[in-house]
Amino acid sequence: MPYALRPATHADRDALQLLIARSARELSAADYRPEQIEGALRGAFGVDTQLIDDGTYFVAESGGHLVGCGGWSLRRTLFGGDSHSERNAGELDPRTDAAKIRAFFVDPDHARQGIGRALLERCEAEARARGFTRFELMGTLPGVRLYRALGYVAGEPLRYAVAPDVTIEFVPMQKG
């Protein structure tokens, strides 16, 4: 089914929350336990309205429904939605810093149809137009496969606390 990419708006927020939760619960089930996913949905995964405000968060839309989302950031925060406690809105310097690739999620019914790739290519192109030549992200285990296929190099996996006594594994990745 064809889809169109466009910048996300604040009017998309509720639909984005639903898309992110559904994507995380279904596409991450083979890599994470339910308590890890639910913990991540309380902060590590979610809508970051700063990206919407900056015009750097995009949605893929098909038939009036959101089927994917993802963005890039010119700010220091590497991952996490609005409720994530470790946020830093300081701006990056494209001469010395890597743009942050952020919050990619695809509707499970539309997975593996090129939506993630199209979103990532749009983000990289827009970041390059703003002077960035390098990119970094914090990949989820299911996301690592996409990012590797598109030239990102994985660092050492790390564990991040998402609830008391619950951690989730992420993989820092870089390109450029």
C-alpha positions, 0 to 999 in steps of 0.5 A, spaced: 500 500 500 502 506 498 504 511 503 506 519 503 511 522 508 510 528 511 512 532 518 508 530 524 504 535 527 501 536 534 495 534 532 498 527 530 500 526 538 495 521 540 495 517 534 503 517 534 502 514 541 498 509 539 502 507 533 508 507 538 505 502 543 502 497 538 509 497 534 513 496 540 508 491 543 508 487 537 515 488 533 519 487 539 516 481 542 521 476 539 527 481 543 524 483 549 519 481 555 513 484 556 515 488 562 521 490 558 516 493 553 511 496 558 517 499 562 520 502 555 513 505 553 513 509 560 519 513 558 524 510 553 519 510 547 514 515 546 512 521 542 518 527 543 514 533 542 521 537 541 522 533 535 515 536 532 516 543 534 523 543 531 520 540 524 524 534 524 519 528 526 516 525 520 510 520 519 508 515 514 501 516 512 497 511 508 489 511 507 488 516 512 492 512 518 499 513 520 503 507 519 510 509 521 514 515 524 521 517 525 525 523 526 532 526 527 534 531 532 539 537 532 538 537 540 543 533 545 537 528 547 539 521 544 532 517 545 526 518 549 519 521 549 516 527 553 516 523 559 523 521 559 527 524 565 534 524 561 533 530 556 537 535 554 535 540 549 541 543 548 543 544 540 548 540 537 554 543 532 553 540 525 561 541 525 563 537 531 556 533 533 552 527 530 545 528 528 541 524 533 536 519 529 530 518 533 524 514 535 522 510 529 516 505 529 512 502 524 505 499 524 506 491 524 501 491 519 506 495 514 512 492 517 518 490 512 515 494 506 520 500 506 517 505 511 523 505 516 528 506 510 524 511 507 523 515 513 531 514 515 533 516 508 528 523 509 531 524 516 539 523 513 537 528 507 534 533 512 540 533 517 545 533 511 541 539 509 543 542 515 550 541 515 550 534 519 555 529 516 555 524 521 549 520 525 548 516 531 542 513 535 540 508 540 537 502 537 532 497 539 534 490 538 529 489 532 531 496 529 538 494 529 537 490 523 534 496 519 540 500 521 545 495 520 542 494 513 543 502 512 550 503 514 550 504 521 555 500 525 553 497 532 557 499 538 557 495 545 550 493 547 548 497 554 542 495 559 538 501 561 533 501 567 526 502 565 522 500 571 525 498 578 529 491 577 527 491 569 532 493 564 532 493 557 538 492 552 539 498 547 545 498 542 548 505 540 550 505 533 553 510 528 554 512 521 559 517 517 
